[in-house]
Amino acid sequence: MKAAPDDQLRLLDLQALDSALDRLAHRRRTLPEIEQIEQLDRKVTQLGDDIVLVETEDSDLGREQSKLEADIDLVRTRMQKDQRRLDAGQVSSPRELENLQSEIESLKRRQSDLEDEELEIMEKREVVQTRLQELRDERDQTATTLSDTEQRRDAAFAEIDADHDKTTQQRGELAGTLPEDLLALYEKVRASSSGVGAAALHRGRCEGCHLQLNTTDLNRLREAAEDEVLRCEECRRILVRTAESGL
Ligand SMILES: [Zn+2]
Protein backbone atom coordinates (compact mmCIF):
# COMPACT_ATOMS: atom_id res chain seq x y z
CA MET A 1 0.00 0.00 0.00
CA LYS A 2 1.10 3.55 -0.74
CA ALA A 3 0.36 6.70 1.25
CA ALA A 4 1.91 10.15 1.35
CA PRO A 5 4.51 10.47 4.18
CA ASP A 6 2.44 13.30 5.70
CA ASP A 7 -0.63 11.07 5.82
CA GLN A 8 1.44 8.35 7.47
CA LEU A 9 2.61 10.84 10.10
CA ARG A 10 -0.95 11.99 10.73
CA LEU A 11 -1.81 8.36 11.38
CA LEU A 12 0.30 8.67 14.55
CA ASP A 13 -1.81 11.66 15.65
CA LEU A 14 -4.92 9.61 14.98
CA GLN A 15 -3.44 6.77 17.05
CA ALA A 16 -2.76 9.20 19.93
CA LEU A 17 -6.41 10.33 19.86
CA ASP A 18 -7.71 6.75 19.69
CA SER A 19 -5.48 5.74 22.61
CA ALA A 20 -6.76 8.74 24.58
CA LEU A 21 -10.34 7.64 23.85
CA ASP A 22 -9.51 4.09 24.99
CA ARG A 23 -8.03 5.43 28.22
CA LEU A 24 -11.14 7.55 28.84
CA ALA A 25 -13.42 4.55 28.26
CA HIS A 26 -11.28 2.44 30.58
CA ARG A 27 -11.36 5.14 33.26
CA ARG A 28 -15.15 5.42 32.95
CA ARG A 29 -15.57 1.65 33.31
CA THR A 30 -13.20 1.30 36.25
CA LEU A 31 -14.07 4.37 38.35
CA PRO A 32 -13.65 3.26 41.99
CA GLU A 33 -16.96 4.97 42.77
CA ILE A 34 -18.84 2.35 40.70
CA GLU A 35 -17.73 -0.49 42.99
CA GLN A 36 -18.23 1.68 46.10
CA ILE A 37 -21.79 2.52 45.04
CA GLU A 38 -22.62 -1.16 44.53
CA GLN A 39 -21.35 -1.98 48.02
CA LEU A 40 -23.13 0.96 49.65
CA ASP A 41 -26.33 0.11 47.82
CA ARG A 42 -26.19 -3.47 49.09
CA LYS A 43 -25.49 -2.21 52.61
CA VAL A 44 -28.50 0.18 52.57
CA THR A 45 -30.74 -2.69 51.42
CA GLN A 46 -29.34 -5.03 54.10
CA LEU A 47 -29.82 -2.39 56.83
CA GLY A 48 -33.38 -1.80 55.59
CA ASP A 49 -34.10 -5.54 55.96
CA ASP A 50 -32.53 -5.59 59.44
CA ILE A 51 -34.62 -2.57 60.46
CA VAL A 52 -37.84 -4.33 59.40
CA LEU A 53 -36.89 -7.38 61.51
CA VAL A 54 -36.11 -5.31 64.60
CA GLU A 55 -39.26 -3.19 64.09
CA THR A 56 -41.30 -6.41 64.05
CA GLU A 57 -39.57 -7.54 67.23
CA ASP A 58 -40.39 -4.18 68.84
CA SER A 59 -44.06 -4.24 67.86
CA ASP A 60 -44.39 -7.88 69.07
CA LEU A 61 -43.01 -6.80 72.45
CA GLY A 62 -45.34 -3.78 72.37
CA ARG A 63 -48.34 -6.07 71.91
CA GLU A 64 -47.17 -8.31 74.78
CA GLN A 65 -46.78 -5.24 76.97
CA SER A 66 -50.29 -3.92 76.16
CA LYS A 67 -51.78 -7.34 76.93
CA LEU A 68 -50.00 -7.41 80.30
CA GLU A 69 -51.17 -3.90 81.08
CA ALA A 70 -54.76 -4.93 80.35
CA ASP A 71 -54.37 -7.97 82.64
CA ILE A 72 -52.90 -5.76 85.36
CA ASP A 73 -55.89 -3.40 85.02
CA LEU A 74 -58.31 -6.30 85.40
CA VAL A 75 -56.57 -7.53 88.54
CA ARG A 76 -56.47 -4.01 89.97
CA THR A 77 -60.17 -3.41 89.32
CA ARG A 78 -61.05 -6.71 90.91
CA MET A 79 -58.85 -5.92 93.91
CA GLN A 80 -60.41 -2.47 94.34
CA LYS A 81 -63.87 -3.98 94.21
CA ASP A 82 -62.95 -6.52 96.91
CA GLN A 83 -61.31 -3.82 98.99
CA ARG A 84 -64.43 -1.63 98.77
CA ARG A 85 -66.58 -4.54 99.93
CA LEU A 86 -64.21 -5.09 102.81
CA ASP A 87 -64.07 -1.41 103.74
CA ALA A 88 -67.84 -1.00 103.57
CA GLY A 89 -68.17 -3.66 106.24
CA GLN A 90 -70.69 -5.49 104.08
CA VAL A 91 -69.14 -8.85 104.82
CA SER A 92 -70.09 -10.16 108.22
CA SER A 93 -69.50 -13.89 108.04
CA PRO A 94 -65.97 -14.70 109.26
CA ARG A 95 -65.67 -17.41 106.60
CA GLU A 96 -66.59 -15.01 103.81
CA LEU A 97 -64.29 -12.37 105.30
CA GLU A 98 -61.41 -14.80 105.27
CA ASN A 99 -62.13 -15.76 101.69
CA LEU A 100 -62.22 -12.15 100.64
CA GLN A 101 -58.95 -11.33 102.39
CA SER A 102 -57.27 -14.35 100.90
CA GLU A 103 -58.52 -13.38 97.42
CA ILE A 104 -57.09 -9.88 97.87
CA GLU A 105 -53.74 -11.40 98.88
CA SER A 106 -53.72 -13.69 95.86
CA LEU A 107 -54.67 -10.78 93.56
CA LYS A 108 -51.79 -8.75 95.00
CA ARG A 109 -49.35 -11.56 94.23
CA ARG A 110 -50.81 -11.88 90.74
CA GLN A 111 -50.43 -8.14 90.19
CA SER A 112 -46.84 -8.22 91.37
CA ASP A 113 -46.02 -11.15 89.06
CA LEU A 114 -47.62 -9.39 86.10
CA GLU A 115 -45.74 -6.18 86.91
CA ASP A 116 -42.45 -8.11 87.02
CA GLU A 117 -43.25 -9.58 83.63
CA GLU A 118 -44.05 -6.16 82.27
CA LEU A 119 -40.80 -4.76 83.58
CA GLU A 120 -38.87 -7.55 81.91
CA ILE A 121 -40.58 -6.80 78.61
CA MET A 122 -39.91 -3.08 78.97
CA GLU A 123 -36.23 -3.83 79.52
CA LYS A 124 -36.14 -6.05 76.42
CA ARG A 125 -37.93 -3.35 74.49
CA GLU A 126 -35.38 -0.76 75.52
CA VAL A 127 -32.56 -2.93 74.15
CA VAL A 128 -34.50 -3.51 70.93
CA GLN A 129 -35.28 0.18 70.50
CA THR A 130 -31.66 1.16 71.07
CA ARG A 131 -30.64 -1.36 68.43
CA LEU A 132 -33.34 0.01 66.11
CA GLN A 133 -32.03 3.56 66.53
CA GLU A 134 -28.46 2.40 65.84
CA LEU A 135 -29.60 0.63 62.67
CA ARG A 136 -31.58 3.67 61.50
CA ASP A 137 -28.61 5.96 62.15
CA GLU A 138 -26.29 3.63 60.28
CA ARG A 139 -28.76 3.36 57.41
CA ASP A 140 -29.07 7.16 57.19
CA GLN A 141 -25.30 7.62 57.28
CA THR A 142 -24.79 4.96 54.62
CA ALA A 143 -27.48 6.55 52.45
CA THR A 144 -25.71 9.91 52.75
CA THR A 145 -22.36 8.37 51.81
CA LEU A 146 -24.08 6.61 48.90
CA SER A 147 -25.55 9.84 47.61
CA ASP A 148 -22.19 11.66 47.98
CA THR A 149 -20.46 8.86 46.09
CA GLU A 150 -23.10 8.97 43.34
CA GLN A 151 -22.49 12.69 42.98
CA ARG A 152 -18.73 12.13 42.72
CA ARG A 153 -19.30 9.41 40.11
CA ASP A 154 -21.63 11.63 38.09
CA ALA A 155 -19.14 14.52 38.23
CA ALA A 156 -16.37 12.18 37.02
CA PHE A 157 -18.65 10.82 34.27
CA ALA A 158 -19.49 14.35 33.13
CA GLU A 159 -15.80 15.26 32.97
CA ILE A 160 -14.86 12.06 31.12
CA ASP A 161 -17.79 12.42 28.71
CA ALA A 162 -16.90 16.04 27.90
CA ASP A 163 -13.31 15.00 27.26
CA HIS A 164 -14.52 12.04 25.20
CA ASP A 165 -16.81 14.24 23.05
CA LYS A 166 -14.03 16.74 22.40
CA THR A 167 -11.52 14.03 21.49
CA THR A 168 -14.07 12.20 19.30
CA GLN A 169 -14.67 15.41 17.37
CA GLN A 170 -10.92 15.96 16.84
CA ARG A 171 -10.55 12.35 15.83
CA GLY A 172 -13.37 12.64 13.29
CA GLU A 173 -11.85 15.75 11.75
CA LEU A 174 -8.43 14.16 11.51
CA ALA A 175 -9.75 10.87 10.12
CA GLY A 176 -11.56 12.85 7.42
CA THR A 177 -8.22 14.06 6.06
CA LEU A 178 -6.74 10.57 5.66
CA PRO A 179 -7.02 8.32 2.58
CA GLU A 180 -9.70 5.70 2.99
CA ASP A 181 -7.52 2.67 2.25
CA LEU A 182 -4.90 3.75 4.80
CA LEU A 183 -7.60 4.39 7.39
CA ALA A 184 -9.20 1.00 6.70
CA LEU A 185 -5.87 -0.80 7.14
CA TYR A 186 -5.20 1.12 10.35
CA GLU A 187 -8.64 0.20 11.75
CA LYS A 188 -8.17 -3.44 10.83
CA VAL A 189 -4.74 -3.67 12.49
CA ARG A 190 -5.90 -1.67 15.50
CA ALA A 191 -8.83 -4.03 16.07
CA SER A 192 -6.51 -7.03 16.26
CA SER A 193 -3.56 -5.40 18.05
CA SER A 194 -4.79 -4.19 21.46
CA GLY A 195 -5.96 -0.86 20.15
CA VAL A 196 -2.66 0.15 18.54
CA GLY A 197 -2.82 0.14 14.72
CA ALA A 198 0.08 2.45 13.93
CA ALA A 199 3.38 2.93 15.71
CA ALA A 200 6.40 5.11 15.15
CA LEU A 201 9.76 3.64 14.30
CA HIS A 202 11.95 5.26 16.93
CA ARG A 203 15.74 4.73 16.83
CA GLY A 204 15.30 1.40 15.14
CA ARG A 205 12.65 0.26 17.56
CA CYS A 206 8.95 -0.37 16.91
CA GLU A 207 6.96 1.69 19.42
CA GLY A 208 4.06 -0.74 19.04
CA CYS A 209 5.76 -3.93 20.27
CA HIS A 210 8.86 -2.19 21.67
CA LEU A 211 11.19 -4.55 19.87
CA GLN A 212 14.43 -3.45 18.28
CA LEU A 213 14.48 -4.24 14.58
CA ASN A 214 17.42 -6.24 13.27
CA THR A 215 19.86 -4.90 10.69
CA THR A 216 18.28 -6.80 7.82
CA ASP A 217 14.85 -5.35 8.56
CA LEU A 218 16.28 -1.87 9.06
CA ASN A 219 18.09 -2.08 5.73
CA ARG A 220 14.90 -3.13 4.04
CA LEU A 221 13.07 -0.15 5.59
CA ARG A 222 15.88 2.17 4.55
CA GLU A 223 15.48 1.08 0.94
CA ALA A 224 11.70 1.34 0.94
CA ALA A 225 10.09 4.23 -0.94
CA GLU A 226 8.90 7.16 1.19
CA ASP A 227 5.26 6.55 0.33
CA GLU A 228 5.41 2.81 0.97
CA VAL A 229 3.26 1.87 3.96
CA LEU A 230 5.50 -0.28 6.14
CA ARG A 231 4.56 -2.96 8.68
CA CYS A 232 6.50 -4.17 11.70
CA GLU A 233 7.79 -7.71 11.05
CA GLU A 234 7.12 -8.63 14.66
CA CYS A 235 3.70 -7.18 15.48
CA ARG A 236 2.41 -6.38 11.97
CA ARG A 237 1.46 -2.87 13.01
CA ILE A 238 1.80 0.00 10.54
CA LEU A 239 5.30 1.32 11.11
CA VAL A 240 5.63 5.06 10.54
CA ARG A 241 8.97 6.62 9.78
CA THR A 242 9.79 9.88 11.58
CA ALA A 243 12.85 12.12 11.84
CA GLU A 244 13.91 10.05 14.85
CA SER A 245 13.59 6.66 13.21
CA GLY A 246 17.35 6.14 13.02
CA LEU A 247 17.32 5.06 9.39
ZN1 LIG B 1 6.15 -3.98 16.30
Boltz pocket constraint, residues with backbone or C-beta under 6 A from the ligand:
constraints:
  - pocket:
      binder: B
      contacts: [[A, 206], [A, 207], [A, 208], [A, 209], [A, 210], [A, 211], [A, 232], [A, 233], [A, 234], [A, 235], [A, 236], [A, 237]]
      max_distance: 6.0
